[in-house]
């Protein structure tokens, strides 16, 4: 379902909220999937509540994620992971990395906000992050 929603995106889509254009959003989704699949470690980002509580609220709440959530600097508009080629190529790259993320056999790395994550937590996060931004663009 998420893959089909990504595929439906067009370069003409505009955001219902926020400051990213659709190409930036595609790059913003692509970067964290690459991060989750990589062997590199991210520095933990402290939140005003314990990581376990934030993870529980973010991954288990039935409510959609709110607008304006914290973002790692690498995944902000001018971040190192946000370099775009073209909408069509960037969307294809996102679909490729999303497919690899979904097929990944076992995640073992920590999440920068939520710390220790089980494989199921990573999969839930992967869905919720994509869903949040696809809703941002009406998909």
N, C-alpha and C positions, 0 to 999 in steps of 0.2 A: 504494500500500500504506500509506504513512504517513497519507495523507488519510483512508483508511477507518478506520485505527486511531484517529485523532483523533475522527472521527465516532462511533465506538463508545464513547467516554468518556461516563460518566454522572456526575451530581452526587453519586451514592452511592459512587463509587470511592474507595478509600483507598490510601495509599501503603504500599509494601512497605519503604521506607526514607525517611529524610529528614524534614523538618519541614513541607513544603508540603502544603496540602490540594489537591484536584483543581482547584478554581477558580484558586488561586494558581499551580499548575503551568501551566494554560492561559495565564494572563497572562505567566508567565515565558517560555514558548515564543513567544508573540506579539511581545513586545518586541524580541528580537534580530532577528527577521525584518523588523520595521519599520526597525530600525537599518540592516540590510544594504541595504534598498531606499532609504534616505534619502540626502540629499546631505551631511548633517552628518558631521563627523569625530569620532572618539573618541580620547581620550588613550591612548597605548600603556601597557599594564600590564606591568611587568617581571616575568619569571618567573625562577626559580633556574637555568634552563638557557636557552640561546639560543632565540630565537623560531623559527628555522628547524627546530631539533631538536624543539621542542615541537609545532610544526605537523606535522612528519613522524610523530611518535609518535601524535598525536591522530587524524590523518586517514588514516594508512596501516596502523596496527596492526590485525591481525585480531581482537584482543581487544575486548570491549565496554568502554566508558568506565567507570572506577571511580566509586564513590560519593564525594561530598564534593569534587568539583573546584572550583577557584576560580570565582567569579561576580562580574561587574561590579556595583558598588553599585546601579546603576539597575534591575537585574533581581533583586535580593534582595527578600525578602518586603515590606519597607516602602519599596522603591525607587519612584522616580517613574513607572516603566512598569508598576507592579503594581496599578494601580487597577482594581478589578473592578466590573462592572455587575451581571450575573447570569451564572450558569454557562452557560445556553443562549446568551445574547447574546455572551459572551466566547468560547465555543467557535466560534460562527459567525464572529466577527471573526478568530479564529485561522485557521480554514479559508480565509477570504478572503485574508488576508495570506500564508498558506502557498502558495495558488494563484498569487498575484502573484509571490512569491519564485521558485517553480518556473518561471514563464514569463519571468522577467526575462532580457533578451537578453545583458547583459554587465556583470558586477560589476567595478568598478575601485577600490573603496575598500580600505583596509587593515583588518585585523582587530585588535582591541585587544590580544590575546595573541599572535597568530601573524604580525602585520605583513603583508607583501605576500601577497596571495592571488589566485591565478588564478580565473577563473570556475568551473572544475571543482573547485577547493578549496572555494569558497563552497558549491557544490552538495553536496559530500561533507559539509562541516560541517553544513549544513542538515538533512541526513538523520540524521547521527550524534547531533546535539543532540536532535532529536525522538525518535529511537529510545531514547536514554538515559532521557528522562523518561517516555515511554510505557511502557517496561519497568518504571520505578519504580511505575507504577500498574497493572501487570499487563496491559498492552495490547501 
